[in-house]
Amino acid sequence: MLWSKWLGPDLYSMPSISNGKVYAVYPNELGANAYRLSRTGKGDVTELKNVLACFDLKTGKILWQNWVNAEALSSPVISGNNVYLTCLSGKLYEFDKNTGSQLGSINDVAMSPPTIVNDKIFVSIKDKDKPGQEIVSVYSANGLKQLKKINSLTSPLFVDDLYKLSASEQMNFCGTRMLHYKGKNYNVMGDKIICSSPYDGSVTWSALITNTITEAEKPAATMPVIAGGKIVITTLSGQIIAFDPSSGKQLNSWQTNSKTETPATISKGWIYSGTEDGKTVSINTGDTKLTGWNMFGYDGSHNTVVR
């Protein structure tokens, strides 16, 4: 053991690692994550009960800390010189990864972790103009100015309040998060997987997710991952499906025979999936070229961008 830190009794997000530093969100007081924070009516919360901290990877020394108003969705995301995160409260934050200075925040009621592509951030938010819907919104990566909402990327809101998610659902939460792969964005909206342009939001193709089940307040499938040049999703019914990224054609499918709500990990032809009933399922596809998604969130920075 090189070092350890006790951060609290209940942590629903995972740490991120970049350039010899560890970034983690933890509750500032016992019971902070179980406490139902009061709302202002705009998706914000009135009390700061969680902390974003930066540690030295080798020594565990705390380098800086700053406040956030709720538990992070999934994990902090590192891109360039900044750390980004969305919270259960719906707030999107931007911090300098070296100093911890807050560079921006905005509360458009985010419903997914952020994906940072060059100078843009893609986040799914509640559509204020259409109650019961969510829509992909684009922000500047410096200052969090909203640039536009993409009207072609909308779906029914699968959960109206992220605090309603169970502990395990919060730990696995991705919502309709984007995957960026070789100049295109991929995400699941409703019962479709969609390929779109990161520049203007125009849809290149969309494919219906078939042979799956639907449940209230749960998406039909996880966010897409990329492995061996194939787009892969895991459906709520436990089916893992691979698509051609250029056409949307379904290429392969595998069955875990269990309900699954988390993206698969894929390495050297093996697919690993966690199930709702606490199992880990491993599938040997026999295709060693099917590889490249080695952890939840792609890599240690947890920015789901693959060049």
N, C-alpha and C positions, 0 to 999 in steps of 0.2 A: 504494500500500500504506500503510494507516494504522498497522497493527501486526501482528505475528505471534508465536506462541509455539510452540516445539517441545515437544511433550508426550510423545513416545515413538515407538518404531518400529512399534508395533502397537496401534491403537485400534479397538475393536469397537463402541463406542457413539458417538452424536453429541451435540454440545452442545445446550443449551437456552438460550433467551433470554427474559428477562422484565424489564420496567421498567429498561432500560438496563444490565442485567447479563447475563453469560454464565456458564453453569454447565456444567462438563465433568469427566469422570472420566478419569484417566490412570494408567498404571503408575508406581509409585515407583522401580522399578529395571528395567534392561534384562532382558527375558525374563520379566517378572512374569506376563504374560498367557498365556505358553506353559507356564509352570510349573504342574504339576498339584498344587494345594494339598491338603495333608493334611486329612482329615476327622475329626471327633470321633465320628461315628456319628449325629449329629443334623442333618446337612446343613450344619453350621457349618464354618468353617475356623479354623485356629489362628494364622495369620499375616496381618498387615495389609500388603498389597502394592500397594494402589491408593489413590488420593486423589481426593476431590471438591473441586474448586476453583471459586471465584467470581472473575470478572474484570470490570473496568469495560469496557463495550462500546465506548466511544469511545477509550479510551487503552490498554487491555490490562493495566492495573495489576491485580495480584493483590490482591483485597480480603480474602479468607480462604481457608483450606484445612482439610480435616478428613479423617480416615481412613475408608475403607470396606474390606471384606475381600476384594473381588473386583471384576472388571469389571462394569459396570452392564448390565442387560438393556435394550437399545434406547437409552435416554437417561434423564437425570434428568427428573422431572416436577414442574412448579411449580404450586402451587394456593394461593391466598391468600398468607399470609406464610411458607409452608413449601416446602421441597424434599423430594421423596420419590424413592426409587429402590429397585428390587430388583436383586440381584446374581446372578451365576452360581452363587454358593454357596447361593442360596435365601433369603438374608437380606433383610428389608425394613427400610429406614432412613427416619427423618424428621429433617430439619435445619431450623433457622431460616434463612431465605434471606438475611437481612440480616447476621447475625453468624456463621453457620456452626456455631452450637452444636448438638450432637446432642440432639434432643428425645425420641428413642425408637428402639428397634430390636427386632425379633422374628424368630425363625427358625422358621417353620413350613414351610420348603422351598417357597418361592414358585416358581411355574412360568410367571409372566407378569409384564409390567410392571404397575404399579398404575394404576387409574383412580379419581380422587377426585371424588366427587359430594357436594357440600355438606360434611357432617361425617362422611362414611363413605368408606372405601377398599375397593375391590373388587379382589381378587387371586385367581388360581387357584393352589392349593397341592396338594402331594401329600396324598392322603387317608390319614392314619395308621391309620385303622380298616379300610381296604380297600386292601391292597397292589395296585399296578398300576392304581390309579384316581387321578384328580385331581378336585378339588371347588372351587367358588368359595367363598372365605371373605371375611367382612366385618369390617373393623377400624375403630376410631374414628380420625378424622383428627388428633386431638390425643392423643398418647401411645401410639397403636398397640395399644390393647386389643382383643383379639378379641371381637367381638360375637356372631357366629354363623357357622355353615357352612350353605350352601344346598343341601339334599339333592336338590332338583330340578335342580340344575346340576352334573352330574357327567359324566365321560367316561373311557374308557380312557386311561391315561397314555401319550402318544405317544413320550416320551423319558424314560428313567429318570434320566439324569444330563446336565445341561445342558453340562457340560464336553465331552461327546462331539460337540457341534455343531461343524461346520467353521467356519472364520473367517467366510465369507460368511453362513452360517446364523446365527451369533451377531450379525452386523451387522444382519440383517433380522428378528431374532427378536421376535415378538409373542405366540406361544403362543395361549391362548384368551382374550386380553385383551378387556375390555369396551369397547363404545362406548355412551355415554349420550346419548340424543337425545330432547328434549321429554318428559322425565319417564319414559322407559323405558330399560331396559338391553338391549343386543343383543350376543350373542357366539356363536361357533361352538364346539360341544362335539361331538366325534366327527364324525359325518357329518350333523349338523343345525345349522341356524342357529336361534337361540332368542331370543324377545322375552320379557322378564320384568320384574317390578316391582322397583324398587330398595328398596322398603320392606319387603316380606315374601318376596321371591324367587319369588312365584307366577308360573307360566308363562302368558303371554298367548297366545302361539302358538309353534309350532315347525314348521320346514319342512325336509324332506329335501333334501340337496344331491345332485342327480342328475347323471348323465353325467360323473362325475369319476373319477379314479384314486386309489388309496390306496397308500401306501408305509409300511413300518415306520419308526417314529420321526419321522414327519412328519404334521402335521394335514392334513385333507382340503381346507381352505381357510384363507385369511388372516382376520384380525380384520375385522369389518365397518367400512365407512366410510359417510359420509352425503354425498350430493350431489344437489342439486335435489329434495330431499324424498324421495329413494329410498335404501334401504339397499343397498350394493354390496359384494360379496365377490369375491375372485379365487381360483379353485380350483387345485389342484395340476396339473390337466390343462391349465391355460391358459385356461380359460373364465372370463369376467367376467360376473357375474349381478347384476341389479338386482331388488330385492323391494319390495313395498308395506310400509311400516313398520307400518301399522295391522292388516294381515291376514296378511302373510307370502306373499301371492300373488306368483309370479314374473312380472315385467313385461317385462324385456328380457334379452338375453344377447349377448355378443360373444366372439369367439375370437381369441386372440393367436397360436395355432398354435405355441406354445412352452411349456415347463414353467415355471410361475411360482410363487414362494413369498413374494412381497411384496405388501402392499396397494397398490392403484392410487392414483395421483394424478389428480384430476379437476378440470378448469377449463374453463369456457365451451364445454362440449360435447365437449371432447377428453379422452380417457382415456389416461394414460401408465402403462406397466407395465414393470418390469425383469424380465428372464428369467434362467433358471438358466444359460444359455450366454453371458451377458454382453451381451445386446442390450437396447435400449430400443424398445418397440413403442408406437406412437401410433395411436389409433383416433378418427376423426372421426364422432361419433354423429349430427351434424346437429342436436342438441337443445341449444341454447345455455343453456337453463335447467338443464341437468345440470352443476352447478358447485358449488364450495364446499369441496373437499378439496384444498388447494393444496400440501401437503407431507406427508411421512411424520410421523405423529403429530398431524395436524390444523393446529397452529400452533406458534409458537415455544416455548410452554410445554410442549408435548407431552402435555397432559392431554386425553384423547379424550372431551371433554364438549362437546356442542353444544346450546345452549339453544334 
